[in-house]
Amino acid sequence: MGADDKLEGKADELKGKVKQGVGDATDDPQLETEGKVDETKGDLKQAAEKVKDAFKN
């Protein structure tokens, strides 16, 4: 389950970066903001998985 969560976090991060890029290119501040939120959500998921891994070891 941990690997799935890590991949999901990375996917959210990448999705956020894409949304930010598209929002910037189309001058859509709402899409940029959504992208930042998605990227942050992905970063947090990845950080949580690293903490879990640290306690397992």
PyMOL commands that set and color helices and strands:
alter all, ss='L'
color gray80, all
select helices_A, chain A and resi 2-25+29-56
alter helices_A, ss='H'
color red, helices_A
deselect
rebuild
show_as cartoon
